[in-house]
Amino acid sequence: MANFENYPAEAQQIETEIARKGAIIGIDWNNAAQVRALAKQALACHGDTIKLDCSPLSPEGMAKVELFGLAHLMLKVMTDSAQEGIESHGGPVWKAFAKALWAEMHPDQVPR
């Protein structure tokens, strides 16, 4: 028997934290070019390939590292939710970031 998880609430909490980290680094979630640049950084900053602009040595760099980790966590929550047959959706901040991540990963398949 699966444990009960409130996936929609978790997704909302994660999005709130993503928005907070975005505020620290000055992201305007309505600026598609700015969000796309952040998505590009997110895909470049992982494991042993953390770039200087993603370094946890500054408050902005740490906020980026945490934001990128939260994005991964959001994807896990949404995957787990779907596997349990529960629809979980992020809000406007998550949707902007997810769209930009998708666009960076699949430039020939940009969602509308």
C-alpha positions in Angstrom: 0.0 0.0 0.0 1.4 3.4 -1.0 1.9 6.1 1.5 -0.5 9.1 1.1 1.3 12.1 -0.3 -0.3 15.4 -0.9 1.4 15.9 -4.3 -0.4 19.1 -5.2 0.6 20.8 -1.9 4.2 19.6 -2.4 4.3 21.0 -5.9 2.9 24.3 -4.6 5.6 24.5 -1.9 8.4 23.7 -4.3 7.1 26.3 -6.7 7.1 28.9 -3.9 10.7 28.1 -3.1 11.6 28.3 -6.8 10.0 31.7 -7.0 12.0 32.8 -3.9 15.3 31.6 -5.3 14.4 33.4 -8.6 13.8 36.6 -6.6 17.3 36.3 -5.1 18.9 36.1 -8.5 16.6 38.7 -10.1 14.7 36.4 -12.5 11.6 37.9 -14.1 9.5 34.8 -14.8 7.6 36.7 -17.5 10.8 37.3 -19.5 11.1 34.3 -21.7 14.7 35.1 -22.8 15.8 35.5 -19.2 14.1 32.3 -18.1 15.5 30.4 -21.1 19.0 31.6 -20.1 18.4 30.3 -16.6 17.3 26.9 -18.1 20.4 26.7 -20.1 22.5 27.3 -17.0 20.4 24.7 -15.1 21.2 22.1 -17.7 24.9 23.0 -17.7 25.3 23.0 -13.9 25.2 19.5 -12.7 27.5 17.1 -10.8 31.1 17.9 -11.5 30.3 20.5 -14.1 29.2 23.3 -11.9 30.2 26.5 -13.6 31.4 29.7 -11.9 28.0 31.4 -12.2 26.4 28.4 -10.4 29.0 28.3 -7.6 27.7 28.1 -4.1 30.3 30.6 -3.0 28.0 33.6 -3.5 24.3 34.1 -2.4 23.2 34.3 -6.0 25.2 31.2 -7.0 23.8 29.3 -4.0 20.3 30.4 -4.9 20.9 29.0 -8.5 22.2 25.7 -7.2 19.2 25.4 -4.9 16.7 26.4 -7.6 18.1 23.8 -9.9 17.8 21.2 -7.2 14.2 22.3 -6.6 13.4 21.9 -10.3 14.7 18.3 -10.1 12.6 17.7 -7.0 9.5 19.2 -8.8 10.0 16.7 -11.6 10.2 13.9 -9.1 7.0 14.9 -7.3 5.2 15.2 -10.6 6.4 11.8 -11.8 5.5 10.1 -8.5 2.1 11.8 -8.6 1.4 10.6 -12.1 2.4 7.1 -11.2 -0.2 7.2 -8.4 -2.8 8.5 -10.8 -2.9 12.0 -9.2 -2.6 15.1 -11.4 -0.3 17.7 -9.9 0.4 20.9 -11.7 2.9 23.7 -11.1 1.8 27.3 -11.2 3.0 30.1 -13.6 6.6 30.1 -12.3 7.1 26.4 -12.7 5.3 26.4 -16.1 7.6 29.2 -17.4 10.7 27.4 -16.1 9.6 24.0 -17.4 8.8 25.4 -20.8 12.3 27.0 -21.0 13.9 23.7 -19.9 12.0 21.8 -22.5 12.9 24.4 -25.2 16.6 24.0 -24.2 16.5 20.2 -24.3 14.3 20.0 -27.4 14.8 23.2 -29.5 12.9 21.7 -32.4 9.9 20.9 -30.3 9.2 24.2 -28.4 5.8 23.9 -26.6 3.3 26.7 -26.9 
